Amino acid sequence: MIPDEEFIQSKDVPGPTKEEIRCLVMCKAVISSEDTVVDVGCGSGGLTLEAACRARKVIALDKNPEAINLTRENLEKHGYHENVLLREGDALNILEDLESFQVLLVGGSSGDLSSIVTKGWSKLAPNGRIVVTSILMETRVEAVDVLKKLGTEPDVVEATIAKGKITPRGTLMMGRNPITIVSAVKGN
């Protein structure tokens, strides 16, 4: 995993997804070197970069041009730009044009989560995996509901991470935002 401080960051673009959460997401995504991964709402590119280390191809989407540029900068900084296609625009339109893929990561949906998950599910190959990360309670509930409607039983994990900060008196544990990771595997 690439340490958080190794990412180029911007106050105008979310991310990167914290290192420990990226680790959990990669475990749930089970990305192989043969997989094509689609990362919706790539932000600053934390999950895109981790997927690029593992996958044959990554397609990273964001409607924010600053996010696409920041993801590009982070990919170039770490040398993982060759197997990544960056696409700026509406996720639903881009998903419509894609061929089948093996992994769908959804970190940002701009309120279109149900439609993005449903469209992405239709494009997932058999045994494909979907992983949704959520900081909002409503998003996690929506992710579970839409995956159940698609006929699967989603796996739900809530992770609360605290990082130690060394102080003169000792180590202070600083809590980070809890993140819910909702994942599912598409059957044959």
Secondary structure, 3 states (H helix, E strand, C coil): CCCHHHCCCECCECCCCCHHHHHHHHHHHCCCCCCEEEEECCCCCHHHHHHHCCCCEEEEEECCHHHHHHHHHHHHHHCCCCCEEEEECCHHHHHHHCCCEEEEEECCCCCCHHHHHHHHHHHEEEEEEEEEEECCHHHHHHHHHHHHHCCCCCEEEEECCEEEEECCCCEEEEECCCEEEEEEECCC
